[in-house]
Amino acid sequence: MPGAVPAPAIRHSTPQTSLRRVAANGIEINVAIAGDGPAVLLLHGFPHTWRLWTEVITGLAGRYRVIAPDLRGLGGTTRAADGYDAGTLAIDAEELLDTLEEPSAAVVGIDAGAPPAFLLAMRRPARVRRLVLMESLLGRLPGAEDFLTDGPPWWFGFHSVPDLAETVLTGHEADYIDWFLTTGTHGRGLPRRIRDAFVSAYTGPDALRCAFSYYRALPTSARQIQNAVDSHRLTVPTMAIGSHPVGAALERQLRPLTDDLTGHLIEDCGHIIPLDRPDALLPLLTSFLGADQHA
């Protein structure tokens, strides 16, 4: 079955991870928390849940308090009627930190989690110690022209039409999600338990509606990003990480507007970096996140 090919397990001791439901910004957020120390907030994308960060949590929880929520409408978090624009998602993240009594955090976002992470750092730089953005684009900012030569990926349009994708895909969710999981790992696949958790989280018309609402909110998110860039520079130390297919496009978008930017490309890696190449990602994260402690 596509997407279900077992990937080799990375052997670590497993940290104690607790699941909580936290009220924030009018919804109940399902959040995994592990470890003690400075907070690190991890924001996943599509078609993921907090379990995208399984290996990252293991690698960071020995020195950080790792906070990995299911984003609005996804996984175990409230399937809200609206609020899927990057600005509202940034407020979700900030209020989650408030409820968990964390005055600041390093923030890591991938795919759909990157734009809200970016807006949180732009709007509330005092709340974001360090920012890591991976495999995403930031609205219509210049720098992604090469990536978009043939237009956005095909599924952006499919997901954007109200009610269409839900109607077509209900009853075929596993096949559809497996395509993204296989493509996003260069055919290597994910551990069965994580694959099954992702498929379960995106099964049913309401789950699909929430997922596709992120794409339907992209024009709003793009305007919010442009408004932020028009009035501020990104002053938070930032790392951009690319793989396949986004590559260096995100770094090129960030370069003109960021005071302190580090860029990395991970070779032989699919879009789902935290599960496809955690061995390459974790050294980058630990070095970058630990820079404040050694300063």
Sequence and secondary structure as in RCSB ss.txt:
>XXXX:A:sequence
MPGAVPAPAIRHSTPQTSLRRVAANGIEINVAIAGDGPAVLLLHGFPHTWRLWTEVITGLAGRYRVIAPDLRGLG
GTTRAADGYDAGTLAIDAEELLDTLEEPSAAVVGIDAGAPPAFLLAMRRPARVRRLVLMESLLGRLPGAEDFLTD
GPPWWFGFHSVPDLAETVLTGHEADYIDWFLTTGTHGRGLPRRIRDAFVSAYTGPDALRCAFSYYRALPTSARQI
QNAVDSHRLTVPTMAIGSHPVGAALERQLRPLTDDLTGHLIEDCGHIIPLDRPDALLPLLTSFLGADQHA
>XXXX:A:secstr
 TT             EEEEEEEETTEEEEEEEE  SSEEEEE  TT  GGGGHHHHHHHTTTSEEEEE  TTST
TS   SS  SHHHHHHHHHHHHHHTT S EEEEEEGGGHHHHHHHHHH GGGEEEEEEES   TT TT TTTTTT
 S HHHHHHHSTTHHHHHHTT HHHHHHHHHHHTTTT    HHHHHHHHHHT SHHHHHHHHHHHHTHHHHHHHH
HHHHHH  B S EEEEE TTTTTHHHHHHGGGBSSEEEEE SS  S HHHH HHHHHHHHHHHHTHHHH 
